[in-house]
Amino acid sequence: MTNASFDFGLPDNWANAALGLVCELINGDRGKNYPGRKMLSKDGIPFVNAGDLQNGEISTERLGYVPSEIFDLLRSGKFGLSDILYCIRGSLGKVAFNSQLPVGGIASSLIIVRPNPQISAQYIYYYLSSPLARRAIQEFDNGTAQPNLSGADLAKFQVPLPGVRTQQKIVAKIEELFSELDKGVESLTAAREQLKAYRQSVLKAAFEGKLTAHWRKQHTELPDAEALRESLSRARSAQAFELEKRRRARKPAPVTPLTAEVLEILPGIPSEWVWEKLGWLTCGVEYGTSAKSSKSGRVPVVRMGNIQNGVIDWDNLVFTDDVAEIAKYSLCSGDVLFNRTNSPELVGKTAIYRGERSAIYAGYLIRINHNEAIVDGDYLNFFLNSHSARSYGNSVKTDGVNQSNINGEKLQSYPFPYCSLAEQQEIVRLLQGKLSLCDNLFVDVESQLSRSDALRQAILKRAFSGQLVPQDDRDEPASVLLKRIRAEQDKGNKKKPRSRNNRRKEAA
């Protein structure tokens, strides 16, 4: 696999060069000395995995370390300053330029790209970040569940290469333009965080009863806390009776009270409200289908990636034609779905289904089956996306390798702020009014951030087609540069000692 042909013509003094010619490619040590995950600690020498490559840099947030005595035993995979780390397994094409770590080791999912001293390391880094390199990856398809790229495949990648001075000019121009973009992105990112903070402050006020304080003064007929508890119990019992009568479910387990320790840390609420477990509003949660989906079919299967900002995103769908699965897992308008398994940052997100189209839901999601006599679905959905609910979820989630889990039992133990159904509906009305503008602004900010990413890629495409900076005829042609690199490599190969096997062959 090579990407030898480009859809543009290169300037006359440029040349296409194989990456393996202008760079040394160094795999990680995969032998007996390879440090497993259990050997990583918080001290020692950095050991970088694919997940540590973030935004073109090595993120130290979750970086693991190996003891120096283990690192010294590694036969390969040791990087230094100005080396490039490139992902060759799983997240193909993730790349980082090392400008901060004096020394470190790499996992087997990465490869070190070390440019020849006569080649600009930043130029190669930006090339590997460009649409050209991404297109080369797309042309490579090994047909496996986890795509991977060998060092030999990467060595065949064709780099559009100018002379040294033009490389430096291109890097300088890219960094100038990216710096301007970064200023805009910084402002947009700050605006996005402000919108998130505003959203959470409004939700906090809503679920502490502050948003409807004036409304309550106008509705003096509201039940007190004790009467509200009794109505919750009656409504749940009535739902359980109906379910048993229809043989749809067994008798639900009783809901135990919140502990004193949990109640102590919950925010204050109005006297007409009560903190009780979420389990009061459902007679049982349901896990989604675990059957295999297809790229096409009769009914879409909503997955965790389709749960976005409290609603269902109908892009990137999979489908099913299984009649039994459709009958068992079909969603009903108003259903609230809870994402039980995801990354630590995303586990616990929810969305409400509004009957947009027929659909079922996948196994990493839970249908809460809320009792509409107890809770409004939008009120439930808003609360589960609030800071209070997410904080509690973080305290009870089970963490695994790159994923966290909150099962149905833990979900039903969430502290939930119950109030009258009429007040819930008023809270929903106020939240929808206050948050709709916020959400529209958030979408606009995200759109502008996406455009900035597209502009970066356009800059890189121009850079590697010779269109970003004026060409200088006085610059040494790339063909001369490559000829000199080949000559140096040939000279170095001649100096290498012959192996014992080669000496035996020559003697024979």
N, C-alpha and C positions, 0 to 999 in steps of 0.2 A: 504494500500500500504506500503510495506516495501522493503528494499534492503537487506534482511537477508542473501542471498547467494552471496559469492564472487567467482571469477574465479581463486582464488589462496588459498593456505593453509597458515594460520597464524602461527607464532612461538608458541611453546608450552605454554609459560607463558603470552600470549596475550589472549584477550577475545573480543567477539562482545558485545557492550553495546548500548542500545537504547539511542539516544541523549537526550530524555526526562528524563532519569535517571541521567545522568551526568551533565545536564545543566538545568537551569531554563529558560523557554520560556515566554516572556512577550509581549503581544500585546499592540498596541497603544490604547489610550482611544477613543472609537468610540461613546461616549455618547454626551450629549448636550453641553459639554464643549470643544468638539473637535474644534481646531482652523481651520477655513476655509482658503482658499488661500487669501481672501481679508483681513484677520487679520494679515497676515505676513508683517513684515516691515524690516528695515535695522538695528534695534537695539533691544536689549532684550536678550532672551535665545534662542540658536539655535534650530530650528525645522527642522529635516532632512526628505527629501523625497527620493524616489528611485533614482531619477536623480542625487542626491548628492553623490551617491556611485560611486566612480571612482578609478579604478586601486587598489582596496583593501583598499582605504582610504575614509574618508569623505572630499569631496571637498568643500571648503568654497567660491568658486568663485561666485556661485549664491545662496548661502545658505540664507534661510529666517529665521526670528526671531519672537518670540512672546513676548509680555509684560510679566513681571514676575508675575503679578497678574492673568493673564490667565493661565500661566504655573502651578502656585500653585493649580489651580482648577482641573488639570488633575489627574484622579484617577490611571492611569497606563501609561506605555509607556515612562517612564523617564530612560534615560541611563546615565552611567558614564564612567570613564576611564577603559580600558581593556574589556569593553563590546563589543560584536560582533553584528553588524546590518545585517540582512538578508532579502532579498526581497522575499515576498511571493505572490505578485500580479504583473502581467505584465511581467517585466523582471526577471522571476524566477531565483533564484540562485545568483544574484548579492550580493556580500558580502563585508563588510568592518570591519576592526579592529580599534576601537576608541582608538587612542593613544594621541589625542590632545585636545579634548573638555572635560572639567571637568564635565559638565552636559548638558543635552539636551533632547528634546522630539522627538518622531517618528510619521510619518504619518501612516495611516492605511495600506499602502502597505508594511510596514516593520514589522519585529518582532525582539525583543531583545533576543539574546542568551547569557546567563550569566553562564559560567561554574562554577561547584562546586569548592570551594577553593583548593581541592586536585587534581584538573585536570588543566593542563596547558591551559590557554586561547588561547595562540598562536597555540598550537597543534590543538584545536578545529577549530580555524580560518582556518588553513591550510587544515584541513580535508574538511571543507565546500567549500574550493576553488578547491578541487581535482576532478579528473575524477570520483571518486566513488560517491561523492555527486551529481555531474552532471548527472550521470547515474540514480541515484535514482529519480531525478526530471523527467527525460525522461520517467521513468516507470509510473509517475503520469500524467494522462491526463483526465481532467474533461470535455473535449469536448466543451468548450466555447471559444468565440472569444478572451477573455482575460484570459489566464490560471492563476489559483491561487492555493495556497497551504494553508491549515489550520495549526494552531499550533499543532493540534492533529496528522496531517500527518507528520509534521516535527519531532515531538517527536518520531516517529517510525523509523526514519533513524538510521541505524546501524553503529556505529563507531568502527573500529578495534582499540582496546585500549591495550597498553602495561602498564607496571608499571610507576610510576612517573619519576624515573631517566631516563628511556628510552625515555619517552615523551620529557624530556628536551634535551637529546642528539639529538633526531630527529629534534627538533626545531632549535637547534644550527647548525646542518648540513645543513638543508634547507636554513637557513639564510646565511650561508657561501657560498653555491653554488649560491643562488640567488644574493648575492652581486657581485660575479664574473660575472654573467650574466648581472647584471645591468650596470657594467662598459662597457661591449660590446654594450649593448643597447644604452647607453649614447653616445658612439662614432657613432653608426649607426644613431641615431636620429639627432645628429649634422650634419652628412653628408647629411641626408635627407633634413634638413632645408637649408643647403648650396646649394643643387641642386634646391630647390624651389626658393631660392633667385636669383640664376643664371638664371633660366628660366624666372623669372619676369623681370630681368634686360635686357635680350635679347628682350623680348616682348615690354618693354618700349622703347628701342632703335628703334625697328621696327616701332611702331606706332607714333613715333615722327619724322620719316623720316631719322634717323641717320644711319640706317642699309643700306639704298640705296642711301646715299649721293653721292658716287662715280658713281653709276649707272646713276643717274640723269644728272651728268655732261657729260655723254656719250650720252644722249638722249635729245638733246636740242629742239626737236620737240614737247615736252609735252605741253598740253594746260595750260593756266594760270587758276587762281582760278575762274574768272568770266566765262570763257568758260566751265570749269568743272561743275559749277552750272547749266548752260544752258543745258549741255548734260544730267545731272541728271534729270532735269525737262522733257526733251523730252523722255527719256527712260521710265520714270514712266508713262507719258501720253500714250505712245504707249502700255505699258503693260495693263493699265487700259482699253484702247479701245478694245484690244483683249479679255480681260476677259468679258467685257460687251457684245461684239459681240457673245461670246460663252455662254452667260447667266450663267457664273460661279460665278459672283460676281456683287454687286452693285458698283456704282461709288465710288472710295475711297475718304475718307475725305482729304482735303488739309492739308499739313504739315506746321505748324507754325514755324517761326524761333526760334533758341535758344535764350534765354534771355541774356541780358548783364551780369547778375550775374553769369550765368553758364559759359559763354565764358571767364569770368575773371579768373576762377579757372582752366581752361583747359591748358595743356602744349602747348608750342609753336610748330608749325609745319612748313614745308617748304612753300614757297610762292605759289607753284603749288598745294597745298592741300587746303581743306576746312573742317572746323568743321560744320556739319549739323546734324539734327536729323536722327536717324536710320530709321525713317518712310519713308524717301526718297527711300530706297532700296526695299520696299515692298508695294504692293497694299492691304495688309491685312494679318494679322496673323490668325492662326487657332488653336483652342483648341482641344485636343485629345478626345478619346472616354471615356464616363463615364459608359459604359456597363460593367456588371460583367464578369470577365475572369475565365478560368478553368485551371486545372493543365495539361491538354492535349488538343490538338485540331489541327486545320489545319494551323493556322498562329499565330506566336508569337506576343504578345503585349509588346512593349518597355515601361518600367516604369522608374520612376526617379532613382531607384537603378541601372538601367542598363546604366546610363549616368556616365561614369568614365573617367577622364583625357582627355576629348575632343573627346572620341570615345565611341562606343556602346559596352558594355560588354554583350556577349550573354549567360552568365550563369544565373541561377535562373530565368528562364522565366515562364510566364503564357501565355495562348493561347485563341483563339476564333475560332468558326466555323460560326459566324454570317456573312452571305453574304453581307448584307447591310452595316454593320460596316466595313468590309474589303474593299468594294468599296469606301466608304467615306473617310477612314482614312489611306489608303495604302500609304506607304512612297515611294518616288522617290529618286533615287541615287543623292546625293548632297544636300539633305534636311538637314537643320540645326535645331536641336531641342533645346529648351530653357526650363529649369526646373523652372517653375513659383512658385511652392510651395514646401518648404522643411524646414529643420532646418535653423536658421539664418546664420550658417556657410556655408551651401551648396546651398541655394536658388540662382538661377541665373547661375548655371553651365550649360554648353552646350556640344553637341556632333554633329558630322556630320555623316549622314547615307551614306554608300558607296555601297548600294545594295547588301550587303553580302548574304542576304536571304530575302524573302518576309516578310513584317512586317507591323503592324500598331502601333499607339502610344497612350498612355493613357492620361487621362484628366489633370494630373498635369504637362503635357508637352505642349509646344506651338511650332507649326511649323511656322517658320518665313516667308516662301515663298519669298525668296529673288529673285530679278530680276538679272539674270545672265549677263545682259548687263551693269549693274551698279557695281556689286560686285562679287568677287570670293568667293565661299562658304567657302573655307579653310581660307581665309583672315578674313571673318566674324566670323568664329568659333574661330580662334586664338585671335581676338580682344576681344570677349565676355568672354574669359577666362583670360584676362590680368588684372593686378592690377587696371588700370584706369577704366575699365568697371565694375569690381566687386565693386570698391569703390563707383561709382555712384549708382549702384544697392542697396548697403547698405544704401545710403542716401534717397532712395525713397521707399524702401520696407515697407510693412505693417506688423507689428509684432502681432502675436496672441500667444496663449498658446503653447509654444514649437515649433511653426512654423511661418514662414514668407512667404509673398506673394508678387510677382511682376506681375501685370496683363499685358495684351497685350498692353493697352494704355500706361502704363509707359515704357514698353519695347520699343515701337516705339518712345518714347521721349528721349532715350539714346543719348548723344552726340557721333557721329561717325566720325572718320577721313577718309574722302573721298580722294582718289587720282585716277590717271588713272588706268584702268583695267590692263594695261601692268605692271605698277609698283606694283600693288597688287600681280600679279602672280610672280614677281621677289621677293617680300617680302616673299611670301609663300615658294618659292624655298629655300631661304636663311634660313628661320626659320626651315624648315624640316631638312635641313642639320645640323644646329647648335643644334637643340633640340633632334634629334634622339638619339645621344649618351647620352645626359643628361637623356632622358626618359628611356633608357636601364639601365643606372646606377641606376636610381630611382627604377625600377622594381627589380633589384638585391638587393638593400637595403631593400625593402619591403619583399622580399623573406627571407632574413636573419633574419629580425625581426620576421617573422612568425615562422621560425625555432626555434628562441629563446623562443617563446611562447610554442611551442610544447615540447621543452626541459624542460621547467618549469613543464608542466603537467606530463612528464615522471618522473621527480624527485619526484613529489608528489605521483605518483602511486607507485613508489618504497618505498617511506617513509611509506605508509600505508599498505604495504604488508610485512613489516619487513625486507626489503632488503637494506635499505639505510645506516644503522649503524649496527655494530656487536651487537649481543644479549649478555646480561650479566646475567648469571644464578643467580648472587647474588641479582639482582633487585627483588623487591617484585612482585609476580604474580598479574596480573590484576584482577583475581578472588577474591583475598584477598582485594584489593582496592575497588572493587565494593561491596563486602560484608560489608565493613566498611561504605561506603556511604549509602547503604540501611538501615543499623542499625541507622545511624544518622538521616536519613529521618523519619524512624519509630518513633524514640524518639521525633523528632520535631513535628510530627503529633499528638502524644499523649498529648503534652503540649498545643496544640491549644484549645481555649475555644469552648465548644459545642455551636452550634447554637440554637436559641430558638425552632426551629422546632424539632431538635433532642432531646432536653430536654422534649418536650411535648410527643414525641414518647416513650421515656424511662419511663415517668411517667404513660403513658397509659398501 
